[in-house]
Each structure stands twice: as C-alpha cells, then as structure tokens.
Amino acid sequence: MKQHKSRREILKGSLAAAGMGFLGGTQWVLPALAQGETVVPFTDLPDVINWQRTPDRRMFDVRTIDGVFTPRDKFFTTQHYGHPTINAETYRLQVSGLVERSLSLSLNEIRALPSRELVFGFECSGNRGPINGLASNGRWTGVSLQTVLERAGVQELAREFVFLGADRGEEEVEFRGQSYTVDQQYGRSLTRDQALAPEPLLAYELDGQPLTAFQGYPLRLLVPGWYGAPNVKYLSEIHVQADQYLGKYQARWYRTLKGEMVNGEMKWKETAITKMRLKSFIARVSYNGRRHQVFGVVLNDGTPIRSVEVKIDNGSWELANLDSETSSQYSWKYFTYDWNGASSGEHTVVSRVTDVNGQVQPTVEELAVKKTFLEHNAQHPRTIMIA
C-alpha cells in the first residue's frame, strides 16, 4: 500500500514530538492531532455515554487515541466475577493433569524464566459501533506458555489445555429440567496445537509495569490475534486433560450462531469465540482549514493487510494510508484518509479492510445470517456534520 510519507510533519503537536522510542527496530509515531487541528463531532453517538458502566466494565474512548498504546488506566475491561484480591507473595500457578511433572510456580519463579514482549491489540467479542469502546492496544511482557508446558512435560494423551482464573462465582447449570447451583471459576481452553504453539504468552506486565487489577494481576493468558474472552485473567491453574472442556464461558456463553447454506438448505452452526474477525472502524474525523482527515483502526487476527479504503457518502471507495510505523503483526493498525474540499452539511464516512487472502470486511447485510451480536465486524458508517 502507498504510505503516508508526510505523517511526521503533520504530527507535530507536543504529544507527537514525544515519540515512543524503538520497538523491534521500528520507530513508533504518535497518532496525535496536529497543531491547529480540530475534531469534528460524530452525530451518531448517544447524548450521554457512561464509560465506566460498572466497577467491572470500562470502555475506552477511541476518539482520544494519541499514541500507539492505550493508557493503563484507560485500557478497556469487562469482567464476570469481579476483581479477586491476590497476594503476590503467596500466589502460585498450578499446572496439573496429563503432565509428567505437576508444577506450583511462584510469581518470582515465573518472572525468572526467559521473557519476551508482545504488542497486542484486541477487543471484546461484543465490541461494536458506534462507540467501539471495548478495545485497546498494549505492550505486554511475560513468559511463553510453551516454556512452562515444556517444563511440566506434556503427555501424549493430552488434547485440551484448560486455563482457570482466580475469579469465581456461583452458577446455575440447567440439565434436562433440573437446575444445579455450582461454584465455577472463569475458564477457557486451547487445543494441544494451540497451546504448544510459540505465540501464547503468560503476561505479568503491561507497558513495563505489573498488570493492573483490571488486566488480570498478577498473571494472565494472552493468545495473539484472539478476542478478549479467551485471554484468561488472574490465571491460577492450567489443567491438561484428554476430554473437551465445557465450562460456561467456553460452551454456553461466548458462542456465535450463524446460518450457512449447505446443499441448498440453511444450516445453523454454533462456533466458539476465538480468533478476531477482520474489522476496521472510524475513530475520529478532524479538520484544519478545508482539509479533513479521517483516522481509524484495524483489528484482526494477525493476517497481513492488503488495503484499507474509505468511502464518503455515496462516493467510490478510496485507498487510505496504512501507517506501517505504528503497527506490528498483532497490534492495532492505524490508517488515515485525507478528505479535501468537504462541503457543509451532514456526511457519512465508512471504512473497509481487505487482507492478503482477499477477505473483505463484510457489510451489515452480509452479516444478516448471524443471529448473535458477538463477533460483529461489519462495516460501520459514521455520521458527522460539517459547518
């Protein structure tokens, strides 16, 4: 894609001048507003937005993006069983089941293992427009899951790797008309191939500091390219087993119901929430004189991006500028589009992204066969008023 070569000159505000140093040999540039640039308000937002809806849910205002990484105190969160209090001195990560050696690792022992960094931006599977506030981007530090599992020694019969958090609560489980109240931890699982791959990380730092309570202190699982739900917070146990894990948040909660034509007949298929679907959204529109700039974000599973396009009203799709300087494989990808000579009145602005495999972000109409609201990655037109 054509790159936006003048971006360093445009981003000359105080925040942009600060920079973000170097990661992996690439200089990171802040996507802050330039001097004299003003945000054009969206007209499709609710009059009042409660960014922290409950103590367990916080949304990030994507209109305020001014850097590569979401500030720690603004990183989105959603939680089902509250925020457990965990003593770092007595904390242990238990590894059990079909392993050669059961492990009980302290936080210091985990931190002593070889570490690596991961830049990973993700969203809740329920994130959608017009707010898109259940999404953020961070720089994480931790130990590869693969390293811990190799230390435990995985047995040949192992097929399912269950990750359980310290957060827990009572749940009603229905079975053939009977209801049973049971204590359940938040849990998700990975298959053998997924768990033993080099990508998953057991993270203990966010942006160079210990995880916040919102982000799963003291340890959480991160599966790059996946939605937030499988990235288990407050990780306390890894249990390796042969049979399939069917906990509430694996089998009954985070599911997508979608129709698919098979042999001329609509078949309804349920799938678990795992990898992020290809998605872009407009975060803000700003102006300086008669030049307007559209700024947006791409989220996906790490597959390389071919192009991002922007359409104004009923016009044609125009190529946007994908900023390779603020992206890595699993990070957010930022894009901009210069809109010159915009007329007064209300306008609609929408984006779409295409990956290298030719997959195109779907329209709302193309997602009509999907019954559940999770994994809503449709193109989302935004409306603005230009004076």
C-alpha positions, 0 to 999 in steps of 0.5 A: 500500500502507498504510505503516508510519507508526510505523517511526521510533519503533520504530527507535530503537536507536543504529544507527537514530538514525544515519540515512543522510542524503538520497538523491534527496530521500528520507530513508533509515531504518535497518532496525535492531532496536529497543531491547529487541528480540530475534531469534528463531532460524530452525530451518531453517538448517544447524548450521554455515554457512561464509560465506566458502566460498572466497577467491572466494565470500562470502555475506552474512548477511541476518539482520544487515541494519541499514541500507539498504546492505550493508557493503563488506566484507560485500557478497556475491561469487562469482567464476570466475577469481579476483581479477586484480591491476590497476594503476590507473595503467596500466589502460585500457578498450578499446572496439573493433569496429563503432565509428567511433572505437576508444577506450583510456580511462584510469581518470582519463579515465573518472572525468572524464566526467559521473557519476551514482549508482545504488542497486542491489540484486541477487543471484546467479542461484543465490541461494536459501533458506534462507540467501539469502546471495548478495545485497546492496544498494549505492550505486554511482557511475560513468559511463553506458555510453551516454556512452562508446558515444556517444563511440566512435560506434556503427555501424549494423551493430552488434547485440551489445555484448560486455563482457570482464573482466580475469579469465581462465582456461583452458577446455575447449570440447567440439565434436562429440567433440573437446575444445579447451583455450582461454584465455577471459576472463569475458564477457557481452553486451547487445543494441544496445537494451540497451546504448544504453539510459540505465540501464547504468552503468560503476561505479568506486565503491561507497558513495563509495569505489573498488570493492573487489577483490571488486566488480570494481576498478577498473571494472565493468558494472552493468545495473539490475534484472539478476542478478549474472552479467551485471554484468561485473567488472574490465571491460577491453574492450567489443567491438561486433560484428554476430554473437551472442556465445557465450562460456561464461558467456553460452551454456553456463553461466548458462542456465535450462531450463524446460518450457512447454506449447505446443499441448498438448505440453511444450516445453523452452526454454533462456533466458539469465540476465538480468533478476531474477525477482520474489522476496521472502524472510524475513530475520529474525523478532524479538520484544519482549514478545508482539509479533513482527515479521517483516522481509524483502526484495524483489528484482526487476527494477525493476517497481513493487510492488503488495503484499507479504503474509505468511502464518503457518502455515496462516493467510490471507495478510496485507498487510505494510508496504512501507517506501517510505523505504528503497527506490528503483526498483532497490534492495532493498525492505524490508517488515515484518509485525507478528505479535501474540499468537504462541503457543509452539511451532514456526511457519512464516512465508512471504512473497509479492510481487505487482507492478503487472502482477499477477505473483505470486511463484510457489510451489515447485510452480509452479516444478516445470517448471524443471529448473535451480536458477538463477533460483529465486524461489519462495516460501520458508517459514521455520521458527522456534520460539517459547518 
